[in-house]
């Protein structure tokens, strides 16, 4: 489970198995009871997929961190996929 970075007590990471089976997303956890998952889109937008234990205020902070570090996140994802011969796969938005 590669860690992209930590901020305070939070770890921002992805799971290799997930990269093979799902569009790109990040997990954020505190190493204990709190864990959330954010979809990352090719256009750098972010969407909360699920959350356990985080308060809305904490999720707002995580969202801001993701926005601030998006270029670093997408670069690390692309590098990791290339190095491990994994197809880059971003979630697509469904249009109405």
Steps between C-alpha positions, in 0.01 A plus 500: 500500500710788374481812713493815292545730800396559857357815645462524873368164615352416159648265244408547132548176309380267228479121485673312217215247466251785466702653216456178305125479554355849551544850364754713683413597854680583821444374849559725798529356846614585847647156569207413722129545472467758225522422130364662187528457125502771232462447127755698301397606149728576205389866509631521860155505655435300815196315633453338840417133445463388861596597850512330838565695817592841359300808592396736221754758617777240462376397156504866395866520606586181313326634189704821521822302539413288197430809291824664611709193420315377191788541256729305737232229541439459128871499422567233765209291370626520141856416603386206714281361220778534243760341726269206582351464150149586618259675266416853610129497571302800617132481589273660244198712579165389369324770306122539500 
